[in-house]
Amino acid sequence: MTTGANPGSEAGIARPFDAVLLVAFGGPTAPDEIRPFLANVTRGRPIPPARLEEVAHHYDRMGGRSPLNELTFRQRDALAAELARSGATLPVYVGMRNWSPFIDETLRRMCDDGIRRAVGVILAAHRTEASWQRYTGAVADAREALGADAPAVEYAGRWFDHPLFIEAMVRRTEEALAALASDGAAGDGAPPQLVFTAHSIPSAMAESSPYVAELTTSCRLVAAALGRTEFILAYQSRSGSPRDPWLEPDVNDVIRDCARAGTRAIVLVPIGFVCDHVEVLYDLDVEARATAVAAGVRLARAATANDHPAFVRMLADVVRAQVGRG
């Protein structure tokens, strides 16, 4: 992770922040980008070719593209406007780890624009090696390649329990609950079961990070704001070897277990994702929905944070807090 004074500052004194860098996963924007994108995502990892083809077909079913890039740029534009409204006018850049605009491309552009010191915001709420160190490492590598003129990047604090992040997810969940109520899905009077989901990761990776603890805290806070004390945290989108232990339970197993226990309606809340993309649109809206139909359970899926106004205000808040610390 790159912190501290920017290169070239006099006597090591850091200059004021002059930009924001949003760091995101990235996604293909056209059918011919799908397989090159997947090659970037899995480089250096032993993912079976059959699994890659399976995921490629998921993108095909979703229209041959991911909405993640478009949504991230909407977040960027909304954040820039929110910062300007509060008097903290800063340009906001986007760097993607797995697709264009790549992190190194964005840092080079920032350098050309005269940016010297930026607040970095990684668009993942819950920290683990896959959602934090790989991103900070990519930024560090890009800065090293640029040399002494590279902008310094100092990262905003954690926000998995930020009240505005929680508010955004509460509002998204309320929308899904309202959709079920309008369908009469909980006709027996029982409230729908809340099932939060996040990307599964290897158990060994989870044990060396605060990932599960942070997820659990986010779920508890959203549930409490909805007047609930009970919820289920499930995992999705596993991609590793079946021989290796990954976080469980799988969301499809949870849906079947809930059905066997008499549950008639479920709201899925993808708390572990901040933008809709194929692992939400396919793994939940297609696969999990098919599981629910087969099990006789009514299902609604809450939207991710995307560019919800409360989420945008949260991004602005963590940026302003980092500027204040700087």
MORA-V710260 format. One record per run of one state. SS is the DSSP state (~ for helix, > for strand, _ for the rest). FROM is the first residue (numbers start at 1). LEN is the number of residues. Records with the same first field share a line. If there is no record, write none. Layout:
BEGIN
SS = FROM-LEN / FROM-LEN
END
This chain:
BEGIN
_ = 1-9 / 13-6 / 25-6 / 43-6 / 62-6 / 86-5 / 97-5 / 113-4 / 123-6 / 150-2 / 156-7 / 183-10 / 200-2 / 208-3 / 226-6 / 237-9 / 247-3 / 261-4 / 270-8 / 282-1 / 296-2 / 303-6 / 326-1
~ = 10-3 / 31-12 / 49-13 / 68-18 / 103-10 / 129-21 / 163-20 / 203-5 / 211-15 / 251-10 / 278-4 / 283-13 / 309-17
> = 19-6 / 91-6 / 102-1 / 117-6 / 152-4 / 193-7 / 202-1 / 232-5 / 246-1 / 250-1 / 265-5 / 298-5
END
